[in-house]
Amino acid sequence: MPLQPGSAAAPLAWHGMKLMRVFTGHPASVGETYIEHLVNAVGFGTRMMLAGIACLVHGLLPFLFVRTGSRAITELNERLTARRQPPVSQPIASGPQLPL
């Protein structure tokens, strides 16, 4: 049964939908579900924290973790830019009658 505009449950449903959008709006804008975005963000954050710790150790002991921080930044940047590029579409058909 659909909610009636004047019913007591209508404001709750509206707030529920608004709350849902808070959690799903940004992930949808980057082509992910909430769970996919959560997994990717936790992976990125964990990698950044570990690289940050390696950089702190490197500051104290410069002979350790010489390339760890810069390598992590490069790899994370590659992963991020690869996710943002649109997929390459394949032509449906090509030939002399359909030059592409």
C-alpha positions, 0 to 999 in steps of 0.5 A: 500500500503506497504512503498517503501524503498526509499520513504519519508515516510519510515524513519518516519515509521521506527522511529514510529516503534522504538518509539513504541518498546520503550513503549512496549518492557519492558512490553512485556518482563514481559508478559504485555501490555503497559496498564497492565504495566501502571496500575500495576506500578502506583499501586505499586508506589502509595502503595510505596509512601503511605507506605513511608509517613507512615514511615516518620510519624512513625519516628516522632511519633513511636507509629503510623504506627508501622507495615505499612512499613514492611507490605507494603514491604512484600505485594508488594514483594508477588505480584511481585514474584507471577506475575513472576512465570510461570503458572502451566500447567495441564497434558492433560491426565494421567493414567496407559498408560501415567505416569507423 
